[in-house]
Amino acid sequence: MSETNIHQSPLPDIELPDQLLLPYVMARAGELGDRVAVVDGFSGEQLTYAELDDRIRRFAGGLVAHGFGPGQVLAIMAPNCPSYAVVFHGAAMAGGTVTTINPTYTDHEVRHQLVDSGASLLVTVGMFVETAKAAMEGTGVKELYVLDGAYGEVPAGESRLDELFGEPLATQVPVGLDDVVVLPYSSGTTGLSKGVMLTHRNLTANVAQSLAGAIPMDGDSFVAVLPFFHIYGMQVLMDCGLRAGCRIVTMPRFDLELFLRLNQEHNCTRAFVAPPMVLALAKHPIVDNYNLSDLEVVFSGAAPLSAELAAEASQRLGCEVVQGYGMTEASPVTHATPPRQFKPGSVGVTLPNSETRIVDPATGENLGLDQDGEICVRGPHVMKGYHNNEAATAATIDAEGWLHTGDVGHVDADGHVYVVDRLKELIKYKGFQVPPAELEGLLLTHPAVADAAVVGRPDDEAGEIPVGFVVVKDGQDVSAADLQAFVADRTASYKHVRELHFVEAIPKSPSGKILRRVLRDKA
């Protein structure tokens, strides 16, 4: 491959950390001491940096005494709360791997992740115990622990998480920088949900790359409503926030009025959001009731944000509204907008210590400035691969280490990247990944369905909504509402098929691949 038209970051390279995740993220705990690290936006429960460090060490010590360590996987299925950081980083300090599960998943979806990840412990909160117990059946998970009093009381007979706490662990359990520390699940560019193997090196590199100039934070205060189970919330909010000594105010789900009140009460200087939240900030009348004058920047990610909406929100809030870009497979940030370098429609510039190339999907050749092609990235933040799936890994990361994003865009003369289209099939509903293949497979299990396809349709509020197309078997009688309810009963709410149309045939290529563009035009 020619080195021509490989785009380096306009930001200077940095010295990447040679540390494991927990020692790196919590390196300033002793120095920060009594500064508040994490606050529960609902209850007001808070942990200082010293208290958080102590709880992480005691949880890690308890896990080690319990026999948990390198090569083992702890699953956490919980909303954002201060204890999330304790469980996540305690398992990492004990040398294990964490797999983060969306708490709105059905037991079927949870079971798939528990089995595939090989989890042996599951941590949840009271309100999700029933789902967790149903999901554990037939898996390698033999023990369930419940966070005490956080979002539902611990049911009688269930083990409290506090029972796992022990003597504080003095030092990190030795593991390699290239050992997997977290296993979030992503659909990647296509297909079903897959475990993304992210190493200690991946995560610490991306925290350092992000904080070095593109997303500078130092003692900032912000509301963490983007979920920690998702790579954006996990890395940009939790890990970058702790490394930078921030005050992180947790919310379990987005509620506009509470979000605004917490921003006002905590004098928040930053807001990390997804496009539907930018829409609310730009247009909802209730925003005028709150003082957001401390906000310096609103950073949007997880889905495309239009230049027009960013400008409208910026004018109303009186601060920069910028966006970044990335994917779970890149830990996740690959591009971000540095302060005072905003360009309308741009997702920012390539992070330090990494590279971008724009590839012609037909020929594989590198393209020049302002030419649209598939965005590919390379750097220390690119995943180790997909868990138990070498074929999917090879299809996503080529022999030269380039991660193929499945998105189409271009680079301008200033190094700013613009995402204009998508090669990949993934639907983004309010920033959440909706894999069409999963919904299609589910629809095909219905006895009345002969064939099915699902595509995304643009939507002002959600970004995209899943739209289904179904061919009904001869002699069968079924309504759109019946099939939508069938899917809804078996999936998390964001995966629900919002529209469903009956067609005589699903358009396909000679090789049998669904022609999604044809269906998107219909939608």
HUBELCOR-V686749 format. One line per field, one symbol per residue. phi: phi as a letter, one per 30 degrees, with the letter a starting at -180 (. if undefined). psi: psi as a letter, one per 40 degrees, with the letter a starting at -180 (. if undefined). Layout:
# HUBELCOR-V686749
phi->???
psi->???
This chain:
# HUBELCOR-V686749
phi->.dddiccddddddbdddcbdededdcdcedddhdddcbbdddciebbdddddddddddddddddddjdaeicbccbbaddaededddeddddddjccccccdddddddddeedddddidcbbcbcedcddddddddeicddcbbbcddidhjdddeicddeedddbdeddbeddbddcddcbbdcbdidaiddbdcdccededdddddddddldbdbaidbacccddddcedddcddddddddcidcccdbdadbeddeddddddchdcbbcbcedddedddbdddeddbccdddcacccaiadcddddddddddddibdbbbbblaedbicdcbacdehbdbeidcjcddeibbbbccdddciddcdeicdaddbbbldcdedlddhaddddddccddciddddiccabccdcidcbccabdddeccchicdbdeeddddddddddcccaabbbccebddcjbbdbcbbcddeicbbcddddddedddbbdedcdddbbbcbdaddbdedjddddddddddd
psi->hieifhhiheiiiihiifiidddddfdeddddbehhdhhhdddehihidddddddddddddddddeehaheihhhhgiihideddddddddddeeaihhhhheeiidddddddddddfieihhaideeddddddddheiehehhihhhehfhihiheihiddeeiahhhdihhhiideihdigihiebeiaihihhhhidddddddddddeeddghigeihihgdhhdeidddddddddddddefihhhihdihhddddddddddefheihhiidddddddddhdddeeihfeehdihhiadiihiddddddddddefihhiiaiaidefeehdiihihffhhheieaihiifiiiihhhdddeiiiaiehhahhiihaeehidahhfgdddddedhideehhhdeihaihaeeeiihheahdiehhhhfeihhhddddddddeeheehdiiihiihihddeciihhihhhiiheihiidddddddddeeiideeihdihihidihhiideehhgddddddd.
